Amino acid sequence: MSGFPFSFLVPQANVSYYTVPLAWLLSFSPHVYAIVRYNTHDQPSGSEAPKFNTASPRTFLTTLQSHPHLSQETKDRIFRAEAASLNGFENLGWFAAGVVAANGAGVDVGWANALSMWYLFSRAVYNLAYIRGVDGRVRGIWFYGSVAATITLFIKAGNAVRRVAM
């Protein structure tokens, strides 16, 4: 781990592969939040508000929009949670490929671990910022932080392969 500065901050064993299922959980968690928030909202007494339909989950956003008892603020928060979840899944494959590329190319374990953990941290903060409705420019900082971690995994993998080929 001599190639990574501050190596005392990251595990000595390679944990980067484990960050891929954790990234999946980070992508799924805003969706879980949205469902829980939807199912546990305040409703007028005696009314039967619709619950999340597990038999037809893709109708959730349409059902949410027409829900009579939710405030627009709550609807917006749930929409943002769903958007954060989708964004996470849209970026998950690329991140996973970066982790595999870095490990397959023999990138220093410290770098692979640190970049993978930075990705997780950036995505967690991004999710919170998105759900809470933080300004898009601030949220973008965390999004681009996760993008930078993934790009760096690929660059380090490319550099490692290039050095071996020479």
MODELLER restraints for C-alpha pairs under 7 A, 6 or more apart:
rsr = mdl.restraints
at = mdl.atoms
rsr.add(forms.Gaussian(group=physical.xy_distance, feature=features.Distance(at['CA:1:A'], at['CA:7:A']), mean=6.61, stdev=0.5))
rsr.add(forms.Gaussian(group=physical.xy_distance, feature=features.Distance(at['CA:1:A'], at['CA:108:A']), mean=6.19, stdev=0.5))
rsr.add(forms.Gaussian(group=physical.xy_distance, feature=features.Distance(at['CA:1:A'], at['CA:109:A']), mean=6.28, stdev=0.5))
rsr.add(forms.Gaussian(group=physical.xy_distance, feature=features.Distance(at['CA:1:A'], at['CA:110:A']), mean=5.43, stdev=0.5))
rsr.add(forms.Gaussian(group=physical.xy_distance, feature=features.Distance(at['CA:3:A'], at['CA:108:A']), mean=6.52, stdev=0.5))
rsr.add(forms.Gaussian(group=physical.xy_distance, feature=features.Distance(at['CA:4:A'], at['CA:110:A']), mean=5.52, stdev=0.5))
rsr.add(forms.Gaussian(group=physical.xy_distance, feature=features.Distance(at['CA:4:A'], at['CA:111:A']), mean=5.81, stdev=0.5))
rsr.add(forms.Gaussian(group=physical.xy_distance, feature=features.Distance(at['CA:7:A'], at['CA:110:A']), mean=6.18, stdev=0.5))
rsr.add(forms.Gaussian(group=physical.xy_distance, feature=features.Distance(at['CA:10:A'], at['CA:110:A']), mean=6.48, stdev=0.5))
rsr.add(forms.Gaussian(group=physical.xy_distance, feature=features.Distance(at['CA:10:A'], at['CA:113:A']), mean=6.65, stdev=0.5))
rsr.add(forms.Gaussian(group=physical.xy_distance, feature=features.Distance(at['CA:10:A'], at['CA:114:A']), mean=6.23, stdev=0.5))
rsr.add(forms.Gaussian(group=physical.xy_distance, feature=features.Distance(at['CA:12:A'], at['CA:110:A']), mean=6.96, stdev=0.5))
rsr.add(forms.Gaussian(group=physical.xy_distance, feature=features.Distance(at['CA:14:A'], at['CA:109:A']), mean=5.64, stdev=0.5))
rsr.add(forms.Gaussian(group=physical.xy_distance, feature=features.Distance(at['CA:14:A'], at['CA:113:A']), mean=6.41, stdev=0.5))
rsr.add(forms.Gaussian(group=physical.xy_distance, feature=features.Distance(at['CA:15:A'], at['CA:113:A']), mean=5.95, stdev=0.5))
rsr.add(forms.Gaussian(group=physical.xy_distance, feature=features.Distance(at['CA:16:A'], at['CA:99:A']), mean=6.63, stdev=0.5))
rsr.add(forms.Gaussian(group=physical.xy_distance, feature=features.Distance(at['CA:16:A'], at['CA:112:A']), mean=5.95, stdev=0.5))
rsr.add(forms.Gaussian(group=physical.xy_distance, feature=features.Distance(at['CA:16:A'], at['CA:113:A']), mean=4.86, stdev=0.5))
rsr.add(forms.Gaussian(group=physical.xy_distance, feature=features.Distance(at['CA:16:A'], at['CA:116:A']), mean=5.66, stdev=0.5))
rsr.add(forms.Gaussian(group=physical.xy_distance, feature=features.Distance(at['CA:17:A'], at['CA:99:A']), mean=6.65, stdev=0.5))
rsr.add(forms.Gaussian(group=physical.xy_distance, feature=features.Distance(at['CA:19:A'], at['CA:116:A']), mean=6.29, stdev=0.5))
rsr.add(forms.Gaussian(group=physical.xy_distance, feature=features.Distance(at['CA:19:A'], at['CA:117:A']), mean=6.93, stdev=0.5))
rsr.add(forms.Gaussian(group=physical.xy_distance, feature=features.Distance(at['CA:20:A'], at['CA:96:A']), mean=5.84, stdev=0.5))
rsr.add(forms.Gaussian(group=physical.xy_distance, feature=features.Distance(at['CA:23:A'], at['CA:92:A']), mean=6.88, stdev=0.5))
rsr.add(forms.Gaussian(group=physical.xy_distance, feature=features.Distance(at['CA:23:A'], at['CA:120:A']), mean=6.14, stdev=0.5))
rsr.add(forms.Gaussian(group=physical.xy_distance, feature=features.Distance(at['CA:24:A'], at['CA:92:A']), mean=6.86, stdev=0.5))
rsr.add(forms.Gaussian(group=physical.xy_distance, feature=features.Distance(at['CA:26:A'], at['CA:124:A']), mean=6.59, stdev=0.5))
rsr.add(forms.Gaussian(group=physical.xy_distance, feature=features.Distance(at['CA:27:A'], at['CA:85:A']), mean=4.83, stdev=0.5))
rsr.add(forms.Gaussian(group=physical.xy_distance, feature=features.Distance(at['CA:27:A'], at['CA:88:A']), mean=4.53, stdev=0.5))
rsr.add(forms.Gaussian(group=physical.xy_distance, feature=features.Distance(at['CA:27:A'], at['CA:89:A']), mean=5.71, stdev=0.5))
rsr.add(forms.Gaussian(group=physical.xy_distance, feature=features.Distance(at['CA:28:A'], at['CA:85:A']), mean=5.77, stdev=0.5))
rsr.add(forms.Gaussian(group=physical.xy_distance, feature=features.Distance(at['CA:30:A'], at['CA:81:A']), mean=4.94, stdev=0.5))
rsr.add(forms.Gaussian(group=physical.xy_distance, feature=features.Distance(at['CA:30:A'], at['CA:82:A']), mean=6.32, stdev=0.5))
rsr.add(forms.Gaussian(group=physical.xy_distance, feature=features.Distance(at['CA:30:A'], at['CA:84:A']), mean=6.47, stdev=0.5))
rsr.add(forms.Gaussian(group=physical.xy_distance, feature=features.Distance(at['CA:30:A'], at['CA:85:A']), mean=5.31, stdev=0.5))
rsr.add(forms.Gaussian(group=physical.xy_distance, feature=features.Distance(at['CA:31:A'], at['CA:81:A']), mean=6.19, stdev=0.5))
rsr.add(forms.Gaussian(group=physical.xy_distance, feature=features.Distance(at['CA:31:A'], at['CA:82:A']), mean=5.42, stdev=0.5))
rsr.add(forms.Gaussian(group=physical.xy_distance, feature=features.Distance(at['CA:31:A'], at['CA:85:A']), mean=5.74, stdev=0.5))
rsr.add(forms.Gaussian(group=physical.xy_distance, feature=features.Distance(at['CA:34:A'], at['CA:78:A']), mean=4.97, stdev=0.5))
rsr.add(forms.Gaussian(group=physical.xy_distance, feature=features.Distance(at['CA:34:A'], at['CA:81:A']), mean=5.85, stdev=0.5))
rsr.add(forms.Gaussian(group=physical.xy_distance, feature=features.Distance(at['CA:34:A'], at['CA:82:A']), mean=6.62, stdev=0.5))
rsr.add(forms.Gaussian(group=physical.xy_distance, feature=features.Distance(at['CA:35:A'], at['CA:52:A']), mean=6.36, stdev=0.5))
rsr.add(forms.Gaussian(group=physical.xy_distance, feature=features.Distance(at['CA:39:A'], at['CA:51:A']), mean=5.30, stdev=0.5))
rsr.add(forms.Gaussian(group=physical.xy_distance, feature=features.Distance(at['CA:39:A'], at['CA:52:A']), mean=6.45, stdev=0.5))
rsr.add(forms.Gaussian(group=physical.xy_distance, feature=features.Distance(at['CA:43:A'], at['CA:49:A']), mean=6.98, stdev=0.5))
rsr.add(forms.Gaussian(group=physical.xy_distance, feature=features.Distance(at['CA:43:A'], at['CA:69:A']), mean=5.87, stdev=0.5))
rsr.add(forms.Gaussian(group=physical.xy_distance, feature=features.Distance(at['CA:52:A'], at['CA:60:A']), mean=6.73, stdev=0.5))
rsr.add(forms.Gaussian(group=physical.xy_distance, feature=features.Distance(at['CA:64:A'], at['CA:75:A']), mean=6.77, stdev=0.5))
rsr.add(forms.Gaussian(group=physical.xy_distance, feature=features.Distance(at['CA:77:A'], at['CA:131:A']), mean=5.74, stdev=0.5))
rsr.add(forms.Gaussian(group=physical.xy_distance, feature=features.Distance(at['CA:77:A'], at['CA:132:A']), mean=6.81, stdev=0.5))
rsr.add(forms.Gaussian(group=physical.xy_distance, feature=features.Distance(at['CA:80:A'], at['CA:130:A']), mean=6.16, stdev=0.5))
rsr.add(forms.Gaussian(group=physical.xy_distance, feature=features.Distance(at['CA:80:A'], at['CA:131:A']), mean=5.16, stdev=0.5))
rsr.add(forms.Gaussian(group=physical.xy_distance, feature=features.Distance(at['CA:81:A'], at['CA:131:A']), mean=4.99, stdev=0.5))
rsr.add(forms.Gaussian(group=physical.xy_distance, feature=features.Distance(at['CA:84:A'], at['CA:127:A']), mean=5.70, stdev=0.5))
rsr.add(forms.Gaussian(group=physical.xy_distance, feature=features.Distance(at['CA:84:A'], at['CA:130:A']), mean=6.30, stdev=0.5))
rsr.add(forms.Gaussian(group=physical.xy_distance, feature=features.Distance(at['CA:95:A'], at['CA:150:A']), mean=5.52, stdev=0.5))
rsr.add(forms.Gaussian(group=physical.xy_distance, feature=features.Distance(at['CA:98:A'], at['CA:150:A']), mean=5.83, stdev=0.5))
rsr.add(forms.Gaussian(group=physical.xy_distance, feature=features.Distance(at['CA:98:A'], at['CA:153:A']), mean=5.35, stdev=0.5))
rsr.add(forms.Gaussian(group=physical.xy_distance, feature=features.Distance(at['CA:98:A'], at['CA:154:A']), mean=5.39, stdev=0.5))
rsr.add(forms.Gaussian(group=physical.xy_distance, feature=features.Distance(at['CA:99:A'], at['CA:153:A']), mean=6.60, stdev=0.5))
rsr.add(forms.Gaussian(group=physical.xy_distance, feature=features.Distance(at['CA:101:A'], at['CA:154:A']), mean=6.51, stdev=0.5))
rsr.add(forms.Gaussian(group=physical.xy_distance, feature=features.Distance(at['CA:101:A'], at['CA:157:A']), mean=5.80, stdev=0.5))
rsr.add(forms.Gaussian(group=physical.xy_distance, feature=features.Distance(at['CA:102:A'], at['CA:112:A']), mean=6.57, stdev=0.5))
rsr.add(forms.Gaussian(group=physical.xy_distance, feature=features.Distance(at['CA:102:A'], at['CA:153:A']), mean=5.66, stdev=0.5))
rsr.add(forms.Gaussian(group=physical.xy_distance, feature=features.Distance(at['CA:102:A'], at['CA:154:A']), mean=6.45, stdev=0.5))
rsr.add(forms.Gaussian(group=physical.xy_distance, feature=features.Distance(at['CA:102:A'], at['CA:156:A']), mean=6.65, stdev=0.5))
rsr.add(forms.Gaussian(group=physical.xy_distance, feature=features.Distance(at['CA:102:A'], at['CA:157:A']), mean=4.55, stdev=0.5))
rsr.add(forms.Gaussian(group=physical.xy_distance, feature=features.Distance(at['CA:105:A'], at['CA:157:A']), mean=5.23, stdev=0.5))
rsr.add(forms.Gaussian(group=physical.xy_distance, feature=features.Distance(at['CA:105:A'], at['CA:160:A']), mean=5.85, stdev=0.5))
rsr.add(forms.Gaussian(group=physical.xy_distance, feature=features.Distance(at['CA:105:A'], at['CA:161:A']), mean=5.71, stdev=0.5))
rsr.add(forms.Gaussian(group=physical.xy_distance, feature=features.Distance(at['CA:106:A'], at['CA:160:A']), mean=6.67, stdev=0.5))
rsr.add(forms.Gaussian(group=physical.xy_distance, feature=features.Distance(at['CA:107:A'], at['CA:156:A']), mean=6.37, stdev=0.5))
rsr.add(forms.Gaussian(group=physical.xy_distance, feature=features.Distance(at['CA:107:A'], at['CA:157:A']), mean=5.98, stdev=0.5))
rsr.add(forms.Gaussian(group=physical.xy_distance, feature=features.Distance(at['CA:107:A'], at['CA:160:A']), mean=6.25, stdev=0.5))
rsr.add(forms.Gaussian(group=physical.xy_distance, feature=features.Distance(at['CA:112:A'], at['CA:153:A']), mean=6.89, stdev=0.5))
rsr.add(forms.Gaussian(group=physical.xy_distance, feature=features.Distance(at['CA:115:A'], at['CA:149:A']), mean=5.24, stdev=0.5))
rsr.add(forms.Gaussian(group=physical.xy_distance, feature=features.Distance(at['CA:115:A'], at['CA:153:A']), mean=6.93, stdev=0.5))
rsr.add(forms.Gaussian(group=physical.xy_distance, feature=features.Distance(at['CA:118:A'], at['CA:149:A']), mean=6.66, stdev=0.5))
rsr.add(forms.Gaussian(group=physical.xy_distance, feature=features.Distance(at['CA:119:A'], at['CA:146:A']), mean=4.57, stdev=0.5))
rsr.add(forms.Gaussian(group=physical.xy_distance, feature=features.Distance(at['CA:119:A'], at['CA:149:A']), mean=5.76, stdev=0.5))
rsr.add(forms.Gaussian(group=physical.xy_distance, feature=features.Distance(at['CA:122:A'], at['CA:142:A']), mean=5.12, stdev=0.5))
rsr.add(forms.Gaussian(group=physical.xy_distance, feature=features.Distance(at['CA:122:A'], at['CA:143:A']), mean=6.72, stdev=0.5))
rsr.add(forms.Gaussian(group=physical.xy_distance, feature=features.Distance(at['CA:122:A'], at['CA:145:A']), mean=5.95, stdev=0.5))
rsr.add(forms.Gaussian(group=physical.xy_distance, feature=features.Distance(at['CA:122:A'], at['CA:146:A']), mean=5.41, stdev=0.5))
rsr.add(forms.Gaussian(group=physical.xy_distance, feature=features.Distance(at['CA:123:A'], at['CA:142:A']), mean=6.84, stdev=0.5))
rsr.add(forms.Gaussian(group=physical.xy_distance, feature=features.Distance(at['CA:123:A'], at['CA:143:A']), mean=6.80, stdev=0.5))
rsr.add(forms.Gaussian(group=physical.xy_distance, feature=features.Distance(at['CA:123:A'], at['CA:146:A']), mean=6.37, stdev=0.5))
rsr.add(forms.Gaussian(group=physical.xy_distance, feature=features.Distance(at['CA:125:A'], at['CA:142:A']), mean=6.62, stdev=0.5))
rsr.add(forms.Gaussian(group=physical.xy_distance, feature=features.Distance(at['CA:126:A'], at['CA:139:A']), mean=5.75, stdev=0.5))
rsr.add(forms.Gaussian(group=physical.xy_distance, feature=features.Distance(at['CA:126:A'], at['CA:142:A']), mean=5.25, stdev=0.5))
rsr.add(forms.Gaussian(group=physical.xy_distance, feature=features.Distance(at['CA:126:A'], at['CA:143:A']), mean=6.04, stdev=0.5))
rsr.add(forms.Gaussian(group=physical.xy_distance, feature=features.Distance(at['CA:129:A'], at['CA:139:A']), mean=5.76, stdev=0.5))
rsr.add(forms.Gaussian(group=physical.xy_distance, feature=features.Distance(at['CA:130:A'], at['CA:139:A']), mean=6.46, stdev=0.5))
